[in-house]
Amino acid sequence: MCGRYSLATPAQNDLRGRFGLSESLEVRQRFNVAPGDDVVAVTTSKEGEPRGELLRWGLVPFWARDVKVGYKMINARSETVAEKPAFRDALKTRRCLIVADGFYEWQPRPDRASRKKQPFHITRADGAPFAFAGLWASWHGDGAPEDGLRTCTIITTAANAKLTDIHDRMPVILPDQAAEEAWLDHATPAPLLPELLVALPDDLTARRAVGPAVSDARHDAPDCLDDAPPEDDPAGGGDAALSLF
């Protein structure tokens, strides 16, 4: 799954150029993006032209009666996304990119007396920003803005070998700009879409144990990215953690 992520990259101009985001779009450093937050995304117009915008994380289908359903739809499984009523229409022409530079996952610690899980920050090995494969929808129910509430979900897939000891699922990180363009393109044949919804290769993936600050979904500050205390780090240090896998 993917229930928390980061967009802590300070170079906003680089992000705008990389993803074609306009100057009018608010792009803030985020250290702990949580469900229900507005997130930076790239959608497409009816004509298929890319456009940067803010979407609320947690997809609300057009037929939903209550916006709260979005909290149950922060993720869509790649294996069933073409079948689920909430996602199958969006898969046709409402695919999007959700801009990030890392995501968090929590590893159970059965050997510890504490029931707390160990958080990890997972990134590309080169540390570059990337895009999750996502879907978006527009909802016009009671309480929605006049032009509708625009929401999104992040697609997940089976975790790669580098992350399976932490969790069996991971978000789909599109590996390069060619994959991003194919995901957004309305002309991409439906049978080819599943080929894009795969795990990032092991050699492009990095992981680092971080401290407990990120575990509070209301806390969004730089200390979310602090290294785990030595006594909590499964490998005794950030660099060592990477060298084990």
N, C-alpha and C positions, 0 to 999 in steps of 0.2 A: 504494500500500500504506500501511499504518500500522504502524510497528514500534516507535515510542516516542511518549509523550505526557506531558502535565503536568496536575496538579491543584494548582496553587500558590496558589489563592485562600485568603487567610488567614481570611476571615470564615466560619467553620464554621457558625455559626447561620444565616447567610443561605443556605448550601448546603443545610442540613437543611430549612429552610422551602421552598426552591425545589423540592426533589426529594422531599419527604416522608420524609426519613431520620430514623430514631429516634435518641434520645440514646444508646442502647446500642450503636449501630453506630460502630466506630472510623473516624474520618475524619481522615487526616493530610495535611499539605501534602506534595505529591510534585512534584519538579522533573524527574524522569526515570523515568517508569514504563516498565518493560520486560517483555517476554514472560516468563511464569512468575510474575509478581508477583500478589498479591491486589489487586483493584481494586474501587472503589466502583461499585455497579450498582443498578438498580431492576428487579426481576423481577416476576412475578405468581404468585399462588397458583392452584390448580386452578380456583377460582371466579373468577379474573380480578382479584383484589384486588392492587394494587401493594404491594411490600414492598422496602425497602432491604436490601442484603446485600453481603457481600464474595464475589467470584468470582475464581478463578484465571484469568489471561489466557492463552488457548490452549485451544480447545475440544477436549475428549476425548469422542468419541461413546460411547454406552453399550456398543457392541459392540467397542470397541477392546481389544486385549490388553495394550497398554503405554501408560502415562500419557505417555510421551515423545512420542507422536503429537501432543500438544497444541502443541508448538513448531512444527509444520508447519501449524497451523490457527489462527494468531492473526488471520487475515483471511479473509473470505468474499467472493467477487466478487458484486456485485448481479445481474449478468447471468446467473449460473448457480446462484445460491443455492437456487433452487426445484428444481434437478435433482440436485445432488450428494448422495450418500447421507449424508454427514456432517452436512449442514445442512437437508435438506428437511423432516424431521420437526420439527426445532426451529422452523422458519419458521411452522409452523401455530399452536402455542400456547406456545412458549418464546422469545418475543421479549423483549428487554430494552433498557434504557438504560444506557450506560456513561458515567459522569459525568467531565467533563474541562473544562479551560479553554484548551487548546491542544494541538497535536501538532507533531512535528518531521519534517522531510524533508531529505534531503541532495541538493544539486545538484552534478553533475559539473563539473569545472573543466578542460576540455580545453586551455585556453590557458595553464595553469599547468604549471610543471615538476613540481610535486608531484602525486602521484596522489590526495591527500586531497580529499574532497568538502566543499563549504561547507554547514554546517547552517543551516536556517531554522526559526524558531518561527512557526507559523501559528495564528491566533486569529480569533475573530469581530472585526469592525471596532470594535464597542463594548466589547470586552474582557470581556464577560460569560461566566460559565460556561455550558456547553451539554451536550448528550447526543449521543454517537455512537449510531447504530442498531446493536444487537447481537443475538446469539443466545446462549442458554445451554443447558447439558446437565448431567446428573448421571451420574457414572460409579461403578460399584460393583465394580471389579476388585480384584485383589490389591494390598494396601497402601492402599486407599482408607479414609477414615474410616468409622465404622459407619453414618452417615447418608448416605454417598456423597461423592464429590469433585465440587463444582460449579464448572464452568468456562465460559468465554465466548469469543466471537470478535467482532471488529469488522467490519462490512460496509463494503466499499469500492466506489467508482464511478469513472467517468472524471473527471479533474480539471477544474475550471473554468478559464476563460481566464486568470485571475490567477495560476494555479499551474503551467500546462503546461510552462513553461520549467524548472521544478524537477523535476517528475515527472508522468507521465501518469495517475497514480491518486491518489485522496485518500479518506479515510474519509467515510462519510455522516454529516454533522452535521445533525441534525434542526433546522429553522429556528426553531421556536417550540413553545410548550407544547401547542398543538392537534395538531401533528404528532407530538409525543411521546406524547400520549394515544392517538392513532389507532394508532401503532405498537404500543403495549402492549395495546390492546383486543382481546380474543379475538374480538369480533364484527366486526372490520373485515374486509370481504370480501377474499379472496385476490387477486382481480384488481386491487384498489386498492393493494396493498402496493408494487408496483414504482413507483407514483407518488411514494412517500415516499423511495425509494432513489435520490435524485438529488443532484448537487453543490450545496453552499451557493452562493447567488448571488454573483457577483463583488463587488457593492457591500457585501456583508455580511462579506467576507473581508479579513483583514489579514495581512501577512507581514513578518518582520524577520530579518535575518541575525544569527546568534548565534555566540559563540565555540566553541572546540573541546571544552570540558568535557563537553558532552552526548554526545559521540561514544563515551564510555566507558559502557557499559550498567550498570556496577556503581556509577557515580558518581551520587548523588542529592542535590544541594546547590544553593543559590540561584545559584551561578555558572553553572549550566547555562543561565540566562536572560540572562547578560551579553551586551551588544552585541558583535558581531564586531569584532576589531581593525580600524582603518581600512584597513590594507593588504589585509585579507581581505574586507571588505564590498564586494560588487559595486557598491553605489551610494554608497560613501563615508560611510555613516552610517545609523542606523536610520530616522530620519524621512525621509531622502532616498530610502531603499529603497522606502518605501511610496508616495512621491509619483510614482514612475516607472510605476506600474501602475494 
